[in-house]
Amino acid sequence: MRSRPAIITLAVVAAVVINLLVYAVGRAAGGSFRFTADGVTNEVDAVTVAGFSAVPLLVGLVLVALLGRLGSWVSRVAAIVAPVLAVVTILVMTLPADLDRASTITLALCHVTLAPISVLAIRWINVSPSRRPSLTPSLPGQGADTMRSEG
């Protein structure tokens, strides 16, 4: 995992997969995911969950990657703003809707999952590629440091 686009992609895919699993559990628990807005009944479906997981995270992480060159303050601010937005959107989007209890809890959890994923991705984006931990295990004596010292 060496590039910022790869880190962003991994974070977005992880958020979508995790939130779709949370959504499936909520459906299995009896959540209808129906709510009324302006007198019209709407339903939150899997596509909506995936989109609401992917788009804000993608936009935020791309901004961090692009603006991070302005200074380390960008990632520090982003690491605070991202989880705050995840929680605030529960208060302004999920709780006011007339969802059943299982749907409300499920969608709130979907918002919450974005907090740690975004913070981890922000940290990884701003670590130099040579210092990022590898996601592939290596056998003892075969790590990157050993290979460098032998070459």
N, C-alpha and C positions, 0 to 999 in steps of 0.2 A: 504494500500500500504506500506508494510514493507520491502520488500527485493529488493536488487539491480537488480536481474534478472527480477522481476516484473516491476520495473521502466523502465528498458531497453526495455522490451517487450511492455509496454504501449507506450513508446515514438516511437518505430519503427512502431507499428500498427497505431498510430495517424498520423505519417508522411505519411505512405502509403495511408491511407484513405483520408487524406486531399489532397495529391497530385493527387490521382485518381479523386477526385471531381474537382480539378483545371483543370486536363486534360480533363474531360468530358465537362466542360464549354468551354475550348479551342476548342474542337471538335465542339461543338454546335455553336461557333462563326465562324466556317469555317476554322479552322486550318487543314492543310493537314498532318502536321508533317513529310513531306517528305524532304529529303536532299540528296545531291550527295556527295559521297566520293570515290575517286579513279575511277571516271567515272561510278560508280554504284549508282543507286537510292536506298536509304534506307528509312525506315519509323519507327518513334518512336511510338511504340504501348503501350498499357496499362501495359503489362508485363514488358517492359523496364522501364517505369516510376516507377512502383512498385519496381523493382530491384534496380534502381538508387537511390531510396528513402531509401530503407531498408538497403542495404549492407553497404554503407559508414557509415551510422548512427550507425548501429549495431557494426561494427568494432571499431569505435571511442569510443562509450560508454563502450564497453567491455574493451578496453584499459584503459579508465579512471577508471573504477571500479577496474581493476587489479593493475594499477600503482598508484592509489590514496593512497595506503598505504605508498608510498615513501614520501608523504608530501602533504600539502595543495597547494603547488605550482603547482602540476599536474592539479588540477581542474581549477586553475586560468589561466594557460596556455591554457588548453583545451577550456575554455570559450571564449578565444580570437581567437584561431586557428579555431575552428569549424565555426563560422560565416564568418571569412575571407575566408576559403576554399569554403564555400557556394557561396560567391560572386565571387571569383576568377574563379571557375569552370564555371560560366556564361560567363566570359570573354574568357576562353580558349576552352570551348566546345560549348556553345549555340550560341554566337554572330558570330563566324567565319563560322558556318554552313549556307548553303543557304536556310534556312527555310523561309516560308512566315511570315508576321508580326504577325498574331495571334498565330502561333506556337512558334515563338521566345519569345513573351511576356509570353505565357503560361509556357513554359519550364523554363524561367527565374524565374517566380513566384514559380515554383516547387523547384528550388534551394533555393530561399529566404525563403520558409517555413521551411527549415531545420535549419535555424539559430536560431529562438526562441525556437524551439522544442529541439534542442541540448543543448542550454544554460540552459533551465529549467531542462532537464534531468540530466545534469552535476551537477547542484545545488542540486537536490534531491538525487542523488547517494551519495553525500558527506555529507549529513545531517544525523546525527545518527537516527536510526529507532524510538527512543522515541520522537524525536523532529519533525519528518515529519508530516505535516498536513494531516488529514484524508480527503479522497475524499468523504466519506459518511457523510451526514448531521446528526447532533445530535440535539435532542430537548434541550431546555434550562434546565440546571440542570442535563443533562445526558452526559456531555462531559467526556473525559478521566480523566481530573483533578478532577472532582467531584467524579467520581467512585473511584479513588485512595484514596481520602481523607475520603470517607465513609467506605472503607474496612479496 
